[in-house]
Amino acid sequence: MNPFQLFVLALSGLLGCGAAMAQTGQPEPVLAFLPPAAMVQNALLASPAMQAALQQKSAQMHRAQMTAAGTSEFNLRLSQQNRRMVLSGERLGETSIGIERPLRAWGKSQLDADLAEQSRQVARIAYADALHEASRELMRQWFGLRRTQVDLDSARTSLTLAQALNRLAQARLKQGEVSALDSQLAQAELARAQAAWQWAQAEQEATSLSFDRMYPGVSLAWGATATDAQALPALPPMVDLQNVFLQNHHELNLWRAEVQRLQLLAQRLDKDQRPDPTLGVFALRERQGAEQVVGVSVSWPLGGSARTSHALAAKDETRSAQAKLQQMVLQLGADFEARWTRLQHLKLVAQNLQRAAQIQQLAADKSLKAYSAGEHTMTELLHNRRLANEQHRESARTEWDVVERQALLTLDLHQIWDFDE
């Protein structure tokens, strides 16, 4: 059985598994090529990057609580003084004590509470965005690992064919059926194939080691090892998916939440143009306790132009954030449309490459027969075999590219690996 027949057999088995999953109601066919969601989630949450994101979220939550509580604090005043009576020369001790606190007036307390809640929402979305980006990075590395496996399989097939051809050439040289040049070309091809296999093996092992260190617990044994892009279902219309994408996009939602936070902040600073009064109570003990006074104090800052400038700056920053949000919606919408379109064309590319690999394999098989019959030179045979192997490798890599792009698109639509709290 030649390598192409093995490839077709693997694809047939994969299609059978895909049909079985469809009958059992598998939510997304791309999940067949990925590790389980629970395994991925556990690995991501345990990673240092997500631990840092979690701590950042916690810090933002504490700052939100600080906003809700306000910066106003009780202020304790205590003074001790001596009074000297000039005529009598008497010295009298006097003490005063008071406590005061600024009041959040003009509805500022409610605005602070709303601002704090919006800040919590920003923190939650930022954490979800970090988790989503970590998921995307894991997925990209996962498919990168699959492509290195394709390269290794291709190099192994090339080495096997080169070894068989070298044995054939040496045997025929002893029988005087081929020239010494053919024997040397076969040996050179074998050396090239061995070098390519060793390099592919090194790349695959290095990539596997890196993935294992980055994501311990995510077993490399999960997921299909061969694919057929034609088995993936057609995507729904672009406009429908684009709307879902824009609704669920974490970075976009983060900006939406940030715009709302800036709006509340601008309202809060606008209120700050009216200063808050400070209310206090105090007690005085004068003339060695002969006179005792209890009273209430009120102080009121006289606002200046700095408060107005601060409020105007906050409004300008809000308008700037709104414009950036509009630009981001346009950019992300265009990017999604481009991704959707490229994926459609890439599926056609994969289909054509698969057909080309099949035809090239037939040509390589015929070239071997022609060489055995003395109708092809060793150079022609090697050229045809290299083309066939390269076509198979390119076809397999493109198949994985299709699956990766569709998996990333499905992930961004929150149809798989949705770890949002």
C-alpha positions in Angstrom: 0.0 0.0 0.0 1.5 3.3 -1.1 1.6 6.5 1.1 -1.3 8.0 -0.8 -3.5 4.9 -0.2 -2.6 5.2 3.5 -3.6 8.8 3.5 -6.9 8.1 1.9 -7.5 5.3 4.4 -6.9 7.7 7.3 -9.2 10.2 5.8 -11.9 7.6 5.3 -11.7 6.7 9.0 -11.9 10.3 10.0 -15.0 10.8 7.9 -16.5 7.8 9.5 -15.8 9.3 12.9 -17.3 12.6 11.8 -20.5 10.9 10.7 -20.7 9.1 14.0 -20.3 12.4 15.9 -22.9 14.1 13.7 -25.4 11.3 14.6 -24.7 11.8 18.3 -25.3 15.5 18.1 -21.7 16.8 18.3 -22.1 20.6 18.6 -19.1 21.6 16.5 -17.2 19.3 14.1 -13.9 21.2 14.7 -14.0 19.9 18.3 -12.9 16.5 16.8 -9.5 18.1 16.1 -9.1 19.8 19.5 -8.4 18.7 23.1 -11.4 18.6 25.5 -12.6 22.0 26.7 -12.2 21.1 30.4 -8.6 20.1 29.9 -7.9 23.4 28.1 -9.6 25.5 30.7 -7.7 23.8 33.6 -4.4 24.4 31.8 -5.1 28.0 31.0 -6.4 28.9 34.5 -3.3 27.4 36.0 -0.9 29.3 33.7 1.1 32.3 35.1 -0.4 34.6 32.5 -3.9 33.9 33.7 -2.9 34.1 37.3 -1.5 37.6 36.5 -4.8 38.5 34.8 -6.7 37.2 37.8 -4.7 39.4 40.2 -5.2 42.4 37.9 -8.9 41.8 38.0 -8.8 41.6 41.8 -6.9 44.9 41.9 -9.5 46.6 39.7 -12.2 45.2 42.0 -10.6 46.8 45.0 -10.2 50.1 43.2 -13.9 50.0 42.3 -14.7 49.5 46.0 -12.5 52.4 46.8 -14.5 54.5 44.3 -17.8 53.5 45.8 -16.6 54.3 49.3 -15.2 57.7 48.2 -12.0 59.4 49.3 -13.6 61.5 52.0 -12.4 60.6 55.5 -13.1 61.7 59.0 -10.6 64.2 60.2 -9.9 64.5 64.0 -8.6 67.9 65.3 -7.1 68.2 68.7 -5.3 71.3 70.1 -3.9 72.2 73.5 -3.0 75.8 74.4 -2.1 77.9 77.5 -3.8 81.2 78.2 -1.9 83.8 80.3 -3.8 86.5 82.1 -1.8 89.7 81.8 -3.1 91.5 84.9 -3.1 88.5 87.3 -0.3 86.6 85.7 -2.5 83.5 85.9 -2.0 80.7 83.4 -4.9 78.6 82.2 -4.9 75.4 80.2 -7.4 75.1 77.3 -8.2 72.2 75.1 -10.3 71.8 71.9 -11.3 68.7 70.1 -13.4 68.2 67.0 -14.2 65.8 64.2 -15.2 66.6 60.7 -15.8 65.0 57.3 -16.5 66.2 53.8 -20.0 65.3 52.5 -20.6 64.0 49.0 -23.5 66.2 47.9 -25.3 66.9 44.7 -25.9 63.1 43.9 -22.2 62.3 43.9 -22.6 59.2 46.1 -24.9 57.5 43.6 -22.6 58.4 40.7 -19.7 56.9 42.6 -21.7 53.7 43.1 -22.6 53.6 39.4 -19.0 54.3 38.4 -17.7 51.5 40.8 -20.1 49.0 39.3 -19.1 49.9 35.8 -15.4 49.6 36.8 -16.2 46.1 38.0 -17.8 45.3 34.7 -14.6 46.6 32.9 -12.5 44.3 35.1 -14.7 41.3 34.4 -14.6 41.8 30.6 -10.8 42.5 30.7 -10.2 39.2 32.5 -12.5 37.3 30.0 -10.6 39.0 27.1 -7.3 37.7 28.6 -8.7 34.2 28.9 -10.0 34.3 25.4 -6.7 35.5 23.9 -4.9 32.7 25.9 -7.3 30.2 24.4 -6.6 31.5 20.9 -2.8 31.3 21.5 -3.2 27.7 22.7 -5.2 26.8 19.7 -2.7 28.3 17.3 0.1 26.4 18.9 -2.0 23.2 18.8 -2.4 23.5 15.1 1.2 24.5 14.6 2.1 21.2 16.3 -0.2 19.3 13.9 1.6 20.9 11.0 5.0 19.8 12.3 3.6 16.3 12.5 2.6 16.6 8.8 6.2 17.6 8.0 7.5 14.7 10.0 5.2 12.2 8.3 6.1 13.6 4.9 9.8 13.4 5.7 9.4 9.8 6.9 7.5 8.8 3.7 10.2 10.4 1.6 12.9 8.6 3.6 11.1 5.2 3.2 10.8 5.7 -0.6 14.5 6.8 -0.8 15.6 3.8 1.0 13.6 1.5 -1.2 14.9 3.2 -4.3 18.5 3.0 -3.2 18.1 -0.7 -2.6 16.7 -1.1 -6.0 19.4 1.0 -7.7 22.2 -0.9 -5.9 20.7 -4.3 -6.9 20.3 -3.3 -10.5 23.8 -1.8 -10.6 25.2 -5.2 -9.6 23.3 -6.7 -12.4 24.5 -4.1 -14.8 21.1 -2.8 -15.5 21.8 0.8 -14.5 24.7 3.1 -14.6 26.9 4.1 -11.7 25.4 7.6 -12.0 22.0 6.3 -11.2 23.4 4.6 -8.1 25.0 7.8 -7.0 21.8 9.8 -7.5 19.9 7.3 -5.4 22.5 7.5 -2.7 22.4 11.3 -2.8 18.6 11.2 -2.6 18.8 8.9 0.4 21.2 11.3 2.2 18.9 14.3 1.5 15.9 12.4 2.7 17.7 11.4 5.9 18.7 15.0 6.6 15.1 16.2 5.9 13.7 13.6 8.3 16.2 14.4 11.0 15.4 18.1 10.7 11.6 17.5 10.7 12.0 15.2 13.8 14.0 17.9 15.6 11.3 20.5 14.8 8.5 18.3 15.9 10.2 17.3 19.1 11.1 21.0 19.9 7.5 22.1 19.2 6.0 19.3 21.3 8.4 20.1 24.2 7.5 23.8 24.1 3.8 23.0 24.0 4.1 20.6 26.9 6.0 23.1 29.0 3.5 25.9 28.2 0.4 23.8 28.7 1.0 20.9 31.1 -2.0 18.7 31.3 -3.1 19.1 27.7 -2.4 15.7 26.3 -1.0 15.7 22.8 -2.8 12.4 22.1 -6.2 14.2 21.8 -7.6 15.3 18.5 -7.7 13.7 15.1 -4.3 13.4 13.4 -5.6 13.7 9.8 -8.2 15.9 8.3 -10.3 16.6 5.2 -11.5 20.2 4.9 -14.4 19.0 2.8 -15.9 17.3 5.8 -16.3 20.6 7.7 -19.8 22.1 7.3 -20.4 25.2 5.3 -20.4 28.4 7.3 -23.6 30.4 7.7 -23.9 33.7 5.8 -21.2 36.2 6.6 -23.6 38.9 7.8 -25.2 36.7 10.4 -21.9 35.5 11.8 -20.5 39.0 11.7 -23.3 40.3 13.9 -22.6 37.6 16.4 -18.9 38.2 16.3 -19.3 41.9 17.0 -21.7 41.3 19.8 -19.4 38.8 21.6 -16.0 40.3 20.8 -14.2 40.8 24.1 -12.0 43.7 23.2 -14.9 45.5 21.6 -17.1 44.9 24.6 -14.2 46.1 26.8 -14.2 49.4 24.9 -18.0 49.6 25.1 -17.8 49.2 28.9 -14.9 51.7 29.0 -16.9 54.3 27.1 -19.7 53.9 29.6 -17.3 54.2 32.5 -15.8 57.4 31.0 -19.3 58.8 30.5 -20.0 58.2 34.2 -16.6 59.7 35.1 -17.3 62.8 33.1 -20.7 63.2 34.9 -18.9 62.8 38.2 -16.3 65.4 37.4 -19.0 67.7 36.1 -20.6 67.4 39.6 -17.2 68.2 41.1 -17.5 71.7 39.8 -19.8 72.2 42.8 -17.5 71.7 45.8 -18.5 69.5 48.7 -19.0 71.1 52.2 -17.1 69.7 55.2 -19.3 69.3 58.3 -17.8 68.9 61.8 -18.6 69.1 65.5 -16.2 70.4 68.1 -15.9 70.9 71.8 -13.8 73.5 73.6 -12.6 73.6 77.2 -11.5 77.1 78.0 -10.1 78.9 81.1 -9.2 75.7 82.9 -12.7 74.3 82.3 -14.5 77.4 83.6 -16.0 77.7 80.1 -17.0 74.8 77.9 -18.2 75.2 74.3 -19.8 72.7 72.0 -20.5 73.7 68.4 -20.9 72.7 64.7 -18.5 73.8 61.9 -19.1 74.0 58.2 -16.4 74.8 55.6 -16.8 75.1 51.9 -14.1 75.2 49.3 -14.3 77.9 46.7 -14.0 76.1 43.4 -11.6 77.4 40.8 -11.0 77.0 37.1 -9.1 73.7 37.6 -12.4 71.9 38.4 -13.9 73.2 35.2 -10.9 72.2 33.1 -10.9 68.8 34.6 -14.6 68.3 33.8 -14.1 69.5 30.2 -11.1 67.2 29.7 -13.1 64.2 30.8 -15.9 65.0 28.3 -13.3 65.3 25.5 -11.8 61.9 26.5 -15.2 60.4 26.4 -15.9 61.7 22.9 -12.4 60.4 21.8 -13.2 56.9 23.2 -16.6 56.9 21.4 -14.8 57.7 18.1 -12.3 55.0 18.7 -15.1 52.6 19.5 -16.8 53.4 16.2 -13.5 52.9 14.4 -12.9 49.5 16.1 -16.4 48.3 15.1 -15.6 49.2 11.4 -12.1 47.6 11.6 -13.2 44.4 13.3 -16.2 44.0 11.0 -13.9 44.4 7.9 -11.4 41.9 9.4 -14.1 39.4 10.1 -15.4 39.7 6.5 -11.9 39.2 5.2 -11.4 36.1 7.4 -14.7 34.6 6.3 -13.9 35.2 2.6 -10.4 33.8 2.9 -11.7 30.7 4.6 -14.1 30.1 1.7 -11.3 30.4 -0.8 -8.9 28.3 1.3 -11.4 25.4 1.2 -11.3 25.6 -2.6 -7.5 25.7 -2.5 -7.5 22.7 -0.3 -9.8 20.8 -2.6 -7.6 21.6 -5.6 -4.4 20.7 -3.8 -5.9 17.4 -2.8 -6.8 16.6 -6.4 -3.3 17.7 -7.5 -1.7 15.4 -4.9 -3.7 12.5 -6.2 -2.8 13.1 -9.8 0.9 13.7 -8.9 1.0 10.4 -7.0 -0.3 8.6 -10.0 2.4 10.3 -12.1 5.1 9.2 -9.6 3.8 5.6 -9.7 3.9 5.6 -13.5 7.4 7.1 -13.4 8.6 4.2 -11.3 7.2 1.7 -13.7 8.8 3.7 -16.6 12.1 3.7 -14.8 12.0 -0.1 -14.3 11.3 -0.5 -18.0 14.2 1.8 -18.9 11.9 4.6 -20.2 12.7 7.1 -17.5 16.0 8.3 -16.1 16.8 8.3 -12.4 16.6 12.1 -12.4 13.0 12.1 -13.8 12.0 9.5 -11.3 13.4 11.5 -8.4 11.8 14.7 -9.6 8.4 13.1 -9.9 8.6 11.5 -6.5 9.7 14.7 -4.9 6.8 16.6 -6.5 4.3 13.9 -5.3 5.6 14.0 -1.7 5.6 17.8 -1.7 2.1 17.9 -3.1 0.9 15.5 -0.3 2.6 17.6 2.3 1.2 20.9 1.0 -2.2 19.4 0.7 -2.2 18.1 4.3 -0.9 21.4 5.6 -3.6 23.3 3.8 -6.2 21.0 5.2 -5.0 21.8 8.7 -4.9 25.5 7.8 -8.6 25.3 6.9 -9.5 23.5 10.2 -7.4 26.0 12.2 -9.1 29.1 10.6 -12.6 27.6 11.0 -11.8 26.6 14.6 -10.5 30.1 15.4 -13.6 31.6 13.8 -15.8 29.3 15.8 -13.9 30.2 19.0 -14.3 33.9 18.3 -18.1 33.3 17.9 -18.1 31.7 21.4 -19.4 28.4 20.0 -16.5 26.4 21.5 -14.2 26.9 24.5 -16.5 29.5 26.0 -14.9 30.0 29.4 -16.6 33.3 30.3 -17.8 33.5 33.8 
